[in-house]
Amino acid sequence: MGRHGENIRKRKDGRWEARVISSYKPDGKAIYRSVYGKTYLEAKEKRNDLLRSTAAISSRCEKTGSSKGKITLEEVAWEWLAARKDSIKESTYAHYRYTLHKYFLPVLGSLPVSSVTDSLLERLFLQILSPSDRSHKPLGASSAQECLGMLRRICKYAAHLHLMPPIEICVKLPHTQKPEPQPLTRTEQDSLREFLLSEPTTRKIGMLLQMELGLRIGEVCGLQWGDFDEGTVTIRCTVCRICCGNGHTKVVIQTPKTQHSNRELPLP
C-alpha cells in the first residue's frame, strides 16, 4: 500500500518504489523518475537525495540564467562532489577537488551535459591522460584508473538526475610494470636500527616504529602517549596535510585509511 502524500508504494515484487517529478513535457504533463529500495525508509532516503540534487541543479540554473539543457559537466561535477562531502573523509574530498581542478575541468568542464556522448568523452579523456599542451605530466596507470572511475561516477550521477542517458566509457589505460618492493635484509635492518638508536630524535624514533611495526607515516604522526600501554600500541588515527586551495594547506587528524587499520600491535 502506498504512503499517502509521499508517492511511495510497495510493489508486488516486494520492493518499495518512490516517484519524483524530474521534468515536464511541452504539454505540461509531468515526467516521473523512480527510485527503489528494499525498505520504505531506504526508498524514502533515495527519493530525498534525488530531490536535493535536483533542487540544487535547478537553483544553479536560476542563478546562472541557464536552462537544464545548458548545464555543463563542470556544474554537475561540483554538485556530485558536494552531494558526497558528508559521506567521505576530508582528505578524500580535498583530493577529489584537486583532481577536478587539475585534470577534469580544463578539458571537460565546458561541455554541455546534454551533448555528451561516450565517443566524445573517450576522445577527450585521452587528452587528460596525455595533454598536448603539457599542462601536466602523462598520467600513470594508477592515476589514470582513478580519474576514469571518477568520470564514470560523475556521468552516472548526471544520469541519475535525468540530465543525460546512461553511457559506458571504454578507454584503454596505460599499463606500467611496477618493480616488486624489496624488503630490507636482516643485515640492513640491524644497521638501520643501530643508527636510529645511536642518537635518538623524534624523527628517528618515528622511523624505528615504521620499520618495526609496519606503520604508515600518517599513523606514526598520529600517535599519542595514551596509545601506548604495557607493551602494546593502539593505532587510532592518522595525520595528513591537505590542500585548501589558493596555495594554503592544513593538517587534518582523522580515522585510519581503512576499518581494519584500527589495530593493537605488540611492541618489540
FIVEX-141472 format. One record per atom (N, C-alpha, C): x, y, z; residue number from 0; chain; atom name. Coordinates in steps of 0.2 Angstrom, whole numbers, plus 5000, padded with zeros to 4 digits. Layout:
   c1   c2   c3 tinu gulum base
    X    Y    Z  NUM     A   CA
...
This chain:
   c1   c2   c3 tinu gulum base
 5004 4994 5000    0     A    N
 5000 5000 5000    0     A   CA
 5004 5006 5000    0     A    C
 5003 5011 4996    1     A    N
 5006 5017 4996    1     A   CA
 5006 5022 5002    1     A    C
 5011 5026 5003    2     A    N
 5010 5030 5009    2     A   CA
 5007 5037 5006    2     A    C
 5002 5039 5009    3     A    N
 4998 5045 5007    3     A   CA
 5002 5051 5007    3     A    C
 5002 5054 5001    4     A    N
 5005 5061 5000    4     A   CA
 5013 5061 4999    4     A    C
 5016 5055 4999    5     A    N
 5023 5054 4998    5     A   CA
 5025 5051 4991    5     A    C
 5020 5048 4988    6     A    N
 5021 5045 4981    6     A   CA
 5026 5039 4982    6     A    C
 5025 5035 4988    7     A    N
 5029 5029 4989    7     A   CA
 5025 5023 4990    7     A    C
 5026 5018 4986    8     A    N
 5022 5012 4987    8     A   CA
 5026 5006 4987    8     A    C
 5023 5001 4989    9     A    N
 5026 4994 4989    9     A   CA
 5024 4990 4983    9     A    C
 5029 4988 4979   10     A    N
 5027 4984 4973   10     A   CA
 5026 4977 4975   10     A    C
 5023 4973 4969   11     A    N
 5022 4966 4970   11     A   CA
 5028 4962 4971   11     A    C
 5034 4964 4969   12     A    N
 5040 4961 4969   12     A   CA
 5043 4962 4976   12     A    C
 5040 4965 4981   13     A    N
 5042 4966 4987   13     A   CA
 5046 4973 4988   13     A    C
 5049 4976 4983   14     A    N
 5052 4982 4984   14     A   CA
 5048 4988 4985   14     A    C
 5051 4993 4988   15     A    N
 5047 5000 4988   15     A   CA
 5049 5004 4983   15     A    C
 5045 5008 4980   16     A    N
 5046 5012 4974   16     A   CA
 5044 5019 4976   16     A    C
 5048 5024 4975   17     A    N
 5047 5031 4976   17     A   CA
 5047 5035 4970   17     A    C
 5042 5039 4968   18     A    N
 5042 5043 4962   18     A   CA
 5043 5050 4963   18     A    C
 5047 5053 4958   19     A    N
 5049 5060 4959   19     A   CA
 5048 5063 4952   19     A    C
 5045 5069 4952   20     A    N
 5044 5073 4946   20     A   CA
 5051 5076 4944   20     A    C
 5054 5073 4938   21     A    N
 5060 5075 4936   21     A   CA
 5060 5081 4931   21     A    C
 5055 5082 4927   22     A    N
 5054 5087 4922   22     A   CA
 5047 5087 4919   22     A    C
 5045 5091 4915   23     A    N
 5038 5092 4912   23     A   CA
 5039 5092 4904   23     A    C
 5034 5089 4901   24     A    N
 5033 5088 4894   24     A   CA
 5031 5095 4892   24     A    C
 5031 5097 4885   25     A    N
 5029 5103 4882   25     A   CA
 5021 5104 4884   25     A    C
 5017 5099 4884   26     A    N
 5010 5100 4886   26     A   CA
 5009 5101 4893   26     A    C
 5014 5101 4897   27     A    N
 5013 5102 4905   27     A   CA
 5013 5096 4909   27     A    C
 5013 5090 4906   28     A    N
 5012 5083 4909   28     A   CA
 5019 5082 4912   28     A    C
 5018 5079 4918   29     A    N
 5024 5078 4922   29     A   CA
 5028 5071 4920   29     A    C
 5035 5072 4920   30     A    N
 5039 5066 4918   30     A   CA
 5042 5063 4925   30     A    C
 5040 5057 4927   31     A    N
 5042 5054 4933   31     A   CA
 5049 5050 4933   31     A    C
 5052 5050 4938   32     A    N
 5058 5046 4939   32     A   CA
 5057 5042 4945   32     A    C
 5059 5035 4945   33     A    N
 5058 5031 4951   33     A   CA
 5064 5029 4954   33     A    C
 5064 5028 4960   34     A    N
 5070 5025 4964   34     A   CA
 5067 5020 4968   34     A    C
 5071 5015 4970   35     A    N
 5069 5009 4973   35     A   CA
 5073 5007 4979   35     A    C
 5070 5004 4984   36     A    N
 5073 5001 4990   36     A   CA
 5070 4995 4993   36     A    C
 5074 4991 4997   37     A    N
 5071 4985 5000   37     A   CA
 5066 4987 5005   37     A    C
 5067 4993 5008   38     A    N
 5063 4995 5014   38     A   CA
 5060 5002 5012   38     A    C
 5054 5004 5015   39     A    N
 5051 5010 5014   39     A   CA
 5056 5016 5016   39     A    C
 5060 5015 5021   40     A    N
 5065 5020 5023   40     A   CA
 5070 5021 5018   40     A    C
 5073 5016 5015   41     A    N
 5078 5016 5010   41     A   CA
 5075 5020 5004   41     A    C
 5069 5018 5002   42     A    N
 5066 5021 4996   42     A   CA
 5065 5029 4997   42     A    C
 5063 5030 5003   43     A    N
 5062 5037 5005   43     A   CA
 5068 5041 5005   43     A    C
 5074 5038 5008   44     A    N
 5080 5041 5008   44     A   CA
 5083 5043 5001   44     A    C
 5082 5038 4997   45     A    N
 5085 5039 4990   45     A   CA
 5081 5044 4986   45     A    C
 5074 5044 4988   46     A    N
 5070 5050 4985   46     A   CA
 5072 5056 4987   46     A    C
 5073 5057 4994   47     A    N
 5076 5064 4997   47     A   CA
 5082 5066 4994   47     A    C
 5087 5061 4993   48     A    N
 5093 5063 4989   48     A   CA
 5092 5065 4982   48     A    C
 5088 5062 4979   49     A    N
 5086 5064 4972   49     A   CA
 5083 5071 4972   49     A    C
 5079 5072 4977   50     A    N
 5075 5079 4977   50     A   CA
 5080 5084 4978   50     A    C
 5085 5083 4983   51     A    N
 5090 5088 4985   51     A   CA
 5095 5089 4979   51     A    C
 5097 5084 4976   52     A    N
 5101 5085 4970   52     A   CA
 5098 5089 4964   52     A    C
 5091 5087 4963   53     A    N
 5088 5091 4958   53     A   CA
 5086 5098 4959   53     A    C
 5085 5099 4966   54     A    N
 5084 5106 4968   54     A   CA
 5090 5110 4967   54     A    C
 5096 5107 4969   55     A    N
 5102 5111 4969   55     A   CA
 5104 5112 4961   55     A    C
 5103 5108 4957   56     A    N
 5104 5109 4950   56     A   CA
 5099 5115 4947   56     A    C
 5093 5114 4949   57     A    N
 5088 5120 4947   57     A   CA
 5090 5126 4950   57     A    C
 5092 5127 4956   58     A    N
 5095 5133 4959   58     A   CA
 5101 5136 4956   58     A    C
 5105 5131 4954   59     A    N
 5111 5134 4950   59     A   CA
 5109 5136 4943   59     A    C
 5104 5133 4940   60     A    N
 5102 5136 4933   60     A   CA
 5099 5143 4934   60     A    C
 5095 5144 4940   61     A    N
 5092 5150 4941   61     A   CA
 5097 5156 4942   61     A    C
 5102 5154 4946   62     A    N
 5107 5159 4947   62     A   CA
 5111 5161 4941   62     A    C
 5113 5156 4937   63     A    N
 5116 5157 4931   63     A   CA
 5112 5159 4925   63     A    C
 5105 5159 4925   64     A    N
 5101 5161 4920   64     A   CA
 5101 5156 4914   64     A    C
 5103 5150 4916   65     A    N
 5103 5145 4910   65     A   CA
 5098 5140 4911   65     A    C
 5096 5136 4906   66     A    N
 5091 5130 4907   66     A   CA
 5095 5124 4908   66     A    C
 5091 5119 4910   67     A    N
 5094 5112 4911   67     A   CA
 5098 5109 4905   67     A    C
 5095 5111 4899   68     A    N
 5099 5109 4893   68     A   CA
 5106 5112 4892   68     A    C
 5107 5117 4896   69     A    N
 5114 5121 4895   69     A   CA
 5118 5119 4901   69     A    C
 5116 5115 4905   70     A    N
 5120 5113 4911   70     A   CA
 5127 5110 4909   70     A    C
 5132 5112 4911   71     A    N
 5139 5110 4909   71     A   CA
 5141 5104 4914   71     A    C
 5146 5100 4911   72     A    N
 5149 5095 4915   72     A   CA
 5152 5097 4922   72     A    C
 5155 5103 4921   73     A    N
 5158 5106 4927   73     A   CA
 5153 5107 4933   73     A    C
 5147 5110 4931   74     A    N
 5142 5111 4936   74     A   CA
 5139 5104 4939   74     A    C
 5139 5099 4935   75     A    N
 5137 5093 4938   75     A   CA
 5142 5090 4942   75     A    C
 5149 5091 4940   76     A    N
 5154 5088 4944   76     A   CA
 5154 5091 4951   76     A    C
 5154 5098 4951   77     A    N
 5154 5101 4958   77     A   CA
 5148 5099 4962   77     A    C
 5142 5098 4959   78     A    N
 5136 5096 4963   78     A   CA
 5137 5088 4965   78     A    C
 5140 5084 4961   79     A    N
 5142 5077 4963   79     A   CA
 5146 5077 4969   79     A    C
 5151 5081 4969   80     A    N
 5156 5082 4974   80     A   CA
 5153 5084 4981   80     A    C
 5149 5089 4980   81     A    N
 5145 5092 4986   81     A   CA
 5140 5087 4989   81     A    C
 5137 5083 4985   82     A    N
 5132 5078 4987   82     A   CA
 5136 5073 4991   82     A    C
 5143 5072 4990   83     A    N
 5146 5067 4994   83     A   CA
 5151 5069 4999   83     A    C
 5151 5076 5000   84     A    N
 5155 5079 5005   84     A   CA
 5154 5076 5012   84     A    C
 5148 5075 5014   85     A    N
 5147 5072 5021   85     A   CA
 5148 5065 5022   85     A    C
 5149 5061 5017   86     A    N
 5150 5054 5017   86     A   CA
 5157 5051 5016   86     A    C
 5162 5056 5015   87     A    N
 5169 5054 5013   87     A   CA
 5173 5058 5018   87     A    C
 5179 5056 5019   88     A    N
 5184 5059 5023   88     A   CA
 5186 5066 5020   88     A    C
 5188 5071 5025   89     A    N
 5190 5077 5022   89     A   CA
 5196 5077 5017   89     A    C
 5201 5072 5019   90     A    N
 5206 5071 5014   90     A   CA
 5204 5069 5007   90     A    C
 5199 5064 5007   91     A    N
 5197 5062 5001   91     A   CA
 5193 5067 4997   91     A    C
 5189 5071 5001   92     A    N
 5186 5077 4997   92     A   CA
 5191 5082 4994   92     A    C
 5196 5083 4998   93     A    N
 5201 5088 4995   93     A   CA
 5205 5085 4989   93     A    C
 5206 5078 4989   94     A    N
 5209 5075 4984   94     A   CA
 5205 5075 4978   94     A    C
 5198 5074 4978   95     A    N
 5194 5074 4973   95     A   CA
 5193 5081 4970   95     A    C
 5193 5086 4974   96     A    N
 5193 5093 4972   96     A   CA
 5199 5095 4968   96     A    C
 5205 5093 4970   97     A    N
 5211 5094 4967   97     A   CA
 5211 5091 4960   97     A    C
 5209 5085 4960   98     A    N
 5208 5081 4953   98     A   CA
 5204 5084 4948   98     A    C
 5198 5087 4951   99     A    N
 5194 5091 4946   99     A   CA
 5197 5097 4943   99     A    C
 5200 5101 4948  100     A    N
 5204 5107 4946  100     A   CA
 5209 5105 4941  100     A    C
 5213 5100 4943  101     A    N
 5220 5099 4939  101     A   CA
 5219 5096 4932  101     A    C
 5214 5091 4932  102     A    N
 5214 5086 4926  102     A   CA
 5207 5087 4922  102     A    C
 5201 5087 4926  103     A    N
 5195 5086 4923  103     A   CA
 5193 5093 4919  103     A    C
 5192 5098 4924  104     A    N
 5188 5104 4921  104     A   CA
 5192 5108 4915  104     A    C
 5198 5108 4915  105     A    N
 5201 5111 4909  105     A   CA
 5200 5108 4903  105     A    C
 5198 5101 4903  106     A    N
 5196 5098 4896  106     A   CA
 5189 5097 4896  106     A    C
 5185 5095 4901  107     A    N
 5179 5093 4900  107     A   CA
 5174 5098 4903  107     A    C
 5176 5103 4907  108     A    N
 5171 5107 4911  108     A   CA
 5166 5111 4907  108     A    C
 5168 5113 4901  109     A    N
 5163 5117 4897  109     A   CA
 5158 5113 4893  109     A    C
 5159 5107 4893  110     A    N
 5154 5103 4889  110     A   CA
 5147 5103 4892  110     A    C
 5142 5105 4888  111     A    N
 5135 5104 4890  111     A   CA
 5133 5097 4891  111     A    C
 5130 5095 4896  112     A    N
 5129 5088 4898  112     A   CA
 5125 5085 4893  112     A    C
 5120 5089 4890  113     A    N
 5115 5086 4885  113     A   CA
 5119 5084 4879  113     A    C
 5125 5086 4877  114     A    N
 5128 5085 4871  114     A   CA
 5134 5079 4872  114     A    C
 5134 5077 4878  115     A    N
 5139 5072 4880  115     A   CA
 5138 5065 4877  115     A    C
 5143 5062 4874  116     A    N
 5142 5055 4871  116     A   CA
 5148 5051 4874  116     A    C
 5147 5045 4873  117     A    N
 5153 5040 4875  117     A   CA
 5159 5041 4871  117     A    C
 5158 5042 4864  118     A    N
 5164 5043 4860  118     A   CA
 5167 5049 4861  118     A    C
 5163 5055 4863  119     A    N
 5166 5061 4864  119     A   CA
 5170 5061 4870  119     A    C
 5168 5058 4876  120     A    N
 5171 5058 4882  120     A   CA
 5177 5053 4881  120     A    C
 5177 5048 4878  121     A    N
 5183 5044 4877  121     A   CA
 5188 5047 4873  121     A    C
 5187 5051 4868  122     A    N
 5192 5055 4864  122     A   CA
 5195 5061 4869  122     A    C
 5191 5064 4873  123     A    N
 5193 5070 4877  123     A   CA
 5197 5067 4883  123     A    C
 5195 5061 4885  124     A    N
 5199 5058 4891  124     A   CA
 5206 5056 4889  124     A    C
 5207 5055 4883  125     A    N
 5214 5054 4881  125     A   CA
 5218 5060 4881  125     A    C
 5215 5066 4881  126     A    N
 5219 5072 4882  126     A   CA
 5221 5073 4889  126     A    C
 5216 5070 4894  127     A    N
 5218 5070 4901  127     A   CA
 5224 5066 4902  127     A    C
 5224 5060 4899  128     A    N
 5229 5055 4900  128     A   CA
 5236 5058 4898  128     A    C
 5236 5061 4892  129     A    N
 5242 5064 4890  129     A   CA
 5241 5070 4886  129     A    C
 5241 5076 4890  130     A    N
 5239 5083 4887  130     A   CA
 5244 5085 4882  130     A    C
 5242 5088 4876  131     A    N
 5246 5090 4871  131     A   CA
 5249 5097 4873  131     A    C
 5246 5100 4877  132     A    N
 5249 5107 4880  132     A   CA
 5254 5106 4885  132     A    C
 5255 5100 4888  133     A    N
 5259 5098 4893  133     A   CA
 5258 5102 4899  133     A    C
 5251 5103 4901  134     A    N
 5249 5106 4907  134     A   CA
 5250 5102 4913  134     A    C
 5251 5095 4912  135     A    N
 5253 5091 4917  135     A   CA
 5257 5085 4914  135     A    C
 5260 5081 4918  136     A    N
 5264 5075 4915  136     A   CA
 5259 5070 4913  136     A    C
 5260 5065 4908  137     A    N
 5256 5060 4907  137     A   CA
 5254 5056 4913  137     A    C
 5248 5054 4914  138     A    N
 5246 5050 4920  138     A   CA
 5248 5043 4920  138     A    C
 5250 5041 4925  139     A    N
 5252 5034 4926  139     A   CA
 5246 5029 4927  139     A    C
 5247 5023 4927  140     A    N
 5242 5018 4927  140     A   CA
 5237 5019 4933  140     A    C
 5240 5020 4939  141     A    N
 5235 5021 4945  141     A   CA
 5231 5028 4945  141     A    C
 5234 5033 4943  142     A    N
 5231 5040 4942  142     A   CA
 5226 5039 4937  142     A    C
 5227 5036 4931  143     A    N
 5223 5035 4925  143     A   CA
 5217 5031 4927  143     A    C
 5218 5026 4931  144     A    N
 5212 5022 4933  144     A   CA
 5207 5026 4938  144     A    C
 5211 5030 4942  145     A    N
 5207 5034 4947  145     A   CA
 5203 5039 4944  145     A    C
 5206 5042 4939  146     A    N
 5202 5048 4935  146     A   CA
 5196 5045 4931  146     A    C
 5197 5039 4928  147     A    N
 5192 5036 4924  147     A   CA
 5186 5034 4928  147     A    C
 5188 5031 4934  148     A    N
 5182 5029 4939  148     A   CA
 5178 5035 4941  148     A    C
 5182 5041 4942  149     A    N
 5179 5047 4945  149     A   CA
 5174 5050 4939  149     A    C
 5176 5049 4933  150     A    N
 5172 5052 4927  150     A   CA
 5166 5048 4926  150     A    C
 5167 5041 4927  151     A    N
 5161 5037 4927  151     A   CA
 5156 5038 4932  151     A    C
 5158 5040 4938  152     A    N
 5154 5041 4944  152     A   CA
 5150 5048 4942  152     A    C
 5153 5053 4940  153     A    N
 5150 5059 4938  153     A   CA
 5145 5058 4933  153     A    C
 5146 5054 4928  154     A    N
 5142 5053 4922  154     A   CA
 5136 5049 4925  154     A    C
 5137 5044 4929  155     A    N
 5131 5041 4932  155     A   CA
 5127 5045 4937  155     A    C
 5130 5050 4940  156     A    N
 5126 5055 4944  156     A   CA
 5122 5059 4939  156     A    C
 5125 5061 4934  157     A    N
 5121 5065 4929  157     A   CA
 5115 5061 4926  157     A    C
 5116 5055 4925  158     A    N
 5111 5051 4923  158     A   CA
 5105 5050 4928  158     A    C
 5108 5049 4934  159     A    N
 5103 5049 4940  159     A   CA
 5099 5055 4941  159     A    C
 5101 5061 4939  160     A    N
 5097 5067 4939  160     A   CA
 5093 5068 4932  160     A    C
 5093 5063 4928  161     A    N
 5090 5063 4922  161     A   CA
 5092 5069 4917  161     A    C
 5098 5070 4918  162     A    N
 5101 5075 4913  162     A   CA
 5104 5073 4907  162     A    C
 5106 5066 4907  163     A    N
 5109 5063 4901  163     A   CA
 5107 5055 4902  163     A    C
 5107 5052 4896  164     A    N
 5106 5045 4896  164     A   CA
 5112 5041 4899  164     A    C
 5111 5035 4902  165     A    N
 5117 5031 4905  165     A   CA
 5122 5030 4899  165     A    C
 5128 5031 4900  166     A    N
 5133 5029 4895  166     A   CA
 5139 5025 4898  166     A    C
 5142 5022 4894  167     A    N
 5148 5017 4896  167     A   CA
 5154 5020 4892  167     A    C
 5159 5021 4896  168     A    N
 5166 5024 4894  168     A   CA
 5171 5019 4894  168     A    C
 5174 5017 4888  169     A    N
 5179 5012 4887  169     A   CA
 5185 5015 4885  169     A    C
 5190 5015 4889  170     A    N
 5196 5018 4887  170     A   CA
 5202 5013 4889  170     A    C
 5207 5012 4884  171     A    N
 5212 5008 4886  171     A   CA
 5217 5012 4890  171     A    C
 5218 5010 4896  172     A    N
 5223 5014 4901  172     A   CA
 5230 5012 4900  172     A    C
 5234 5016 4902  173     A    N
 5242 5014 4901  173     A   CA
 5243 5009 4907  173     A    C
 5248 5005 4905  174     A    N
 5250 4999 4909  174     A   CA
 5257 5000 4910  174     A    C
 5259 5000 4917  175     A    N
 5266 5000 4918  175     A   CA
 5268 4995 4923  175     A    C
 5273 4992 4922  176     A    N
 5275 4986 4927  176     A   CA
 5279 4989 4933  176     A    C
 5276 4989 4939  177     A    N
 5279 4991 4945  177     A   CA
 5284 4986 4947  177     A    C
 5290 4989 4949  178     A    N
 5295 4984 4952  178     A   CA
 5293 4982 4959  178     A    C
 5294 4975 4960  179     A    N
 5292 4972 4966  179     A   CA
 5296 4976 4972  179     A    C
 5293 4978 4977  180     A    N
 5297 4981 4983  180     A   CA
 5301 4975 4986  180     A    C
 5307 4977 4987  181     A    N
 5312 4973 4991  181     A   CA
 5313 4975 4998  181     A    C
 5311 4970 5002  182     A    N
 5312 4971 5010  182     A   CA
 5319 4972 5011  182     A    C
 5321 4975 5017  183     A    N
 5327 4976 5019  183     A   CA
 5330 4969 5022  183     A    C
 5336 4968 5021  184     A    N
 5339 4962 5023  184     A   CA
 5340 4962 5031  184     A    C
 5341 4957 5034  185     A    N
 5342 4957 5041  185     A   CA
 5348 4961 5043  185     A    C
 5354 4961 5039  186     A    N
 5359 4965 5040  186     A   CA
 5358 4972 5039  186     A    C
 5354 4974 5034  187     A    N
 5352 4981 5033  187     A   CA
 5347 4983 5039  187     A    C
 5343 4979 5041  188     A    N
 5339 4981 5047  188     A   CA
 5343 4982 5053  188     A    C
 5348 4978 5054  189     A    N
 5352 4979 5060  189     A   CA
 5356 4985 5060  189     A    C
 5358 4987 5054  190     A    N
 5362 4993 5053  190     A   CA
 5358 4999 5054  190     A    C
 5352 4999 5051  191     A    N
 5347 5005 5052  191     A   CA
 5345 5006 5059  191     A    C
 5344 5000 5062  192     A    N
 5342 5000 5069  192     A   CA
 5347 5003 5074  192     A    C
 5353 5001 5073  193     A    N
 5359 5004 5076  193     A   CA
 5360 5011 5075  193     A    C
 5359 5014 5069  194     A    N
 5359 5021 5068  194     A   CA
 5354 5025 5071  194     A    C
 5348 5022 5071  195     A    N
 5342 5026 5074  195     A   CA
 5342 5026 5081  195     A    C
 5345 5021 5084  196     A    N
 5346 5021 5092  196     A   CA
 5352 5025 5094  196     A    C
 5357 5026 5090  197     A    N
 5363 5029 5092  197     A   CA
 5362 5036 5095  197     A    C
 5359 5040 5092  198     A    N
 5357 5047 5094  198     A   CA
 5350 5048 5093  198     A    C
 5345 5046 5097  199     A    N
 5338 5046 5096  199     A   CA
 5335 5053 5095  199     A    C
 5331 5054 5090  200     A    N
 5327 5060 5089  200     A   CA
 5320 5058 5088  200     A    C
 5316 5063 5088  201     A    N
 5309 5062 5086  201     A   CA
 5308 5058 5080  201     A    C
 5311 5061 5075  202     A    N
 5311 5058 5068  202     A   CA
 5314 5051 5068  202     A    C
 5319 5050 5071  203     A    N
 5322 5043 5071  203     A   CA
 5318 5038 5074  203     A    C
 5315 5040 5080  204     A    N
 5310 5035 5083  204     A   CA
 5304 5034 5079  204     A    C
 5302 5039 5075  205     A    N
 5296 5038 5071  205     A   CA
 5298 5033 5065  205     A    C
 5304 5033 5063  206     A    N
 5307 5029 5058  206     A   CA
 5307 5022 5061  206     A    C
 5310 5021 5067  207     A    N
 5310 5015 5070  207     A   CA
 5303 5011 5071  207     A    C
 5298 5015 5073  208     A    N
 5292 5012 5074  208     A   CA
 5289 5010 5067  208     A    C
 5290 5014 5062  209     A    N
 5288 5012 5055  209     A   CA
 5291 5005 5053  209     A    C
 5298 5004 5054  210     A    N
 5301 4998 5052  210     A   CA
 5299 4992 5056  210     A    C
 5299 4993 5063  211     A    N
 5297 4988 5067  211     A   CA
 5290 4986 5067  211     A    C
 5285 4990 5066  212     A    N
 5278 4989 5066  212     A   CA
 5274 4989 5060  212     A    C
 5278 4992 5055  213     A    N
 5274 4992 5048  213     A   CA
 5269 4998 5048  213     A    C
 5270 5003 5051  214     A    N
 5266 5009 5051  214     A   CA
 5266 5013 5046  214     A    C
 5261 5016 5044  215     A    N
 5261 5022 5039  215     A   CA
 5264 5028 5042  215     A    C
 5266 5033 5038  216     A    N
 5269 5039 5041  216     A   CA
 5264 5043 5044  216     A    C
 5257 5043 5042  217     A    N
 5252 5047 5045  217     A   CA
 5250 5044 5052  217     A    C
 5251 5037 5052  218     A    N
 5249 5033 5058  218     A   CA
 5254 5035 5064  218     A    C
 5261 5035 5062  219     A    N
 5266 5037 5066  219     A   CA
 5265 5044 5069  219     A    C
 5263 5049 5065  220     A    N
 5262 5056 5067  220     A   CA
 5256 5056 5071  220     A    C
 5251 5052 5071  221     A    N
 5245 5052 5075  221     A   CA
 5246 5049 5081  221     A    C
 5251 5046 5083  222     A    N
 5252 5043 5089  222     A   CA
 5252 5048 5095  222     A    C
 5249 5046 5101  223     A    N
 5250 5049 5107  223     A   CA
 5252 5045 5113  223     A    C
 5254 5048 5118  224     A    N
 5256 5044 5124  224     A   CA
 5251 5039 5126  224     A    C
 5245 5041 5126  225     A    N
 5239 5037 5128  225     A   CA
 5238 5030 5124  225     A    C
 5241 5030 5118  226     A    N
 5241 5024 5113  226     A   CA
 5245 5019 5116  226     A    C
 5250 5020 5120  227     A    N
 5255 5015 5122  227     A   CA
 5253 5012 5129  227     A    C
 5253 5006 5130  228     A    N
 5250 5003 5136  228     A   CA
 5253 4996 5137  228     A    C
 5258 4995 5142  229     A    N
 5261 4989 5144  229     A   CA
 5263 4984 5138  229     A    C
 5267 4987 5134  230     A    N
 5270 4983 5129  230     A   CA
 5266 4983 5122  230     A    C
 5261 4987 5122  231     A    N
 5257 4987 5115  231     A   CA
 5256 4994 5113  231     A    C
 5254 4995 5107  232     A    N
 5252 5002 5105  232     A   CA
 5246 5001 5100  232     A    C
 5241 5006 5101  233     A    N
 5235 5005 5098  233     A   CA
 5235 5011 5092  233     A    C
 5233 5009 5086  234     A    N
 5233 5014 5081  234     A   CA
 5226 5016 5080  234     A    C
 5224 5022 5082  235     A    N
 5218 5025 5082  235     A   CA
 5216 5030 5077  235     A    C
 5221 5034 5074  236     A    N
 5220 5039 5070  236     A   CA
 5226 5040 5065  236     A    C
 5226 5044 5060  237     A    N
 5231 5046 5056  237     A   CA
 5231 5053 5054  237     A    C
 5237 5056 5053  238     A    N
 5238 5063 5052  238     A   CA
 5240 5064 5044  238     A    C
 5237 5069 5041  239     A    N
 5239 5071 5034  239     A   CA
 5238 5079 5033  239     A    C
 5241 5081 5028  240     A    N
 5241 5088 5026  240     A   CA
 5237 5089 5020  240     A    C
 5232 5092 5019  241     A    N
 5228 5093 5013  241     A   CA
 5228 5100 5011  241     A    C
 5226 5100 5004  242     A    N
 5226 5107 5001  242     A   CA
 5219 5110 5002  242     A    C
 5219 5116 5004  243     A    N
 5213 5120 5005  243     A   CA
 5212 5125 4999  243     A    C
 5216 5125 4994  244     A    N
 5215 5130 4988  244     A   CA
 5219 5136 4990  244     A    C
 5220 5140 4984  245     A    N
 5224 5146 4985  245     A   CA
 5231 5146 4988  245     A    C
 5234 5140 4987  246     A    N
 5241 5139 4990  246     A   CA
 5241 5137 4997  246     A    C
 5235 5137 5000  247     A    N
 5235 5135 5008  247     A   CA
 5234 5128 5009  247     A    C
 5237 5126 5015  248     A    N
 5236 5119 5017  248     A   CA
 5234 5119 5024  248     A    C
 5232 5113 5027  249     A    N
 5230 5112 5034  249     A   CA
 5231 5105 5036  249     A    C
 5233 5104 5042  250     A    N
 5234 5097 5045  250     A   CA
 5227 5094 5047  250     A    C
 5226 5088 5045  251     A    N
 5219 5085 5047  251     A   CA
 5221 5079 5051  251     A    C
 5217 5078 5056  252     A    N
 5218 5072 5060  252     A   CA
 5211 5068 5059  252     A    C
 5212 5062 5057  253     A    N
 5206 5058 5055  253     A   CA
 5207 5050 5056  253     A    C
 5202 5046 5055  254     A    N
 5202 5039 5056  254     A   CA
 5207 5036 5051  254     A    C
 5210 5030 5053  255     A    N
 5215 5027 5048  255     A   CA
 5212 5026 5042  255     A    C
 5216 5024 5037  256     A    N
 5214 5023 5030  256     A   CA
 5209 5018 5029  256     A    C
 5209 5012 5032  257     A    N
 5203 5008 5032  257     A   CA
 5201 5006 5039  257     A    C
 5195 5002 5039  258     A    N
 5192 5000 5045  258     A   CA
 5197 4995 5049  258     A    C
 5200 4991 5045  259     A    N
 5205 4986 5048  259     A   CA
 5212 4989 5050  259     A    C
 5213 4996 5049  260     A    N
 5219 4999 5051  260     A   CA
 5218 5001 5058  260     A    C
 5212 5001 5061  261     A    N
 5212 5002 5068  261     A   CA
 5214 4995 5072  261     A    C
 5220 4995 5075  262     A    N
 5223 4989 5077  262     A   CA
 5227 4990 5083  262     A    C
 5228 4985 5087  263     A    N
 5233 4985 5093  263     A   CA
 5239 4980 5091  263     A    C
 5245 4983 5092  264     A    N
 5251 4979 5090  264     A   CA
 5256 4978 5096  264     A    C
 5259 4973 5096  265     A    N
 5264 4972 5102  265     A   CA
 5270 4975 5100  265     A    C
 5273 4979 5105  266     A    N
 5279 4982 5104  266     A   CA
 5285 4977 5105  266     A    C
 5290 4977 5100  267     A    N
 5296 4973 5101  267     A   CA
 5300 4975 5107  267     A    C
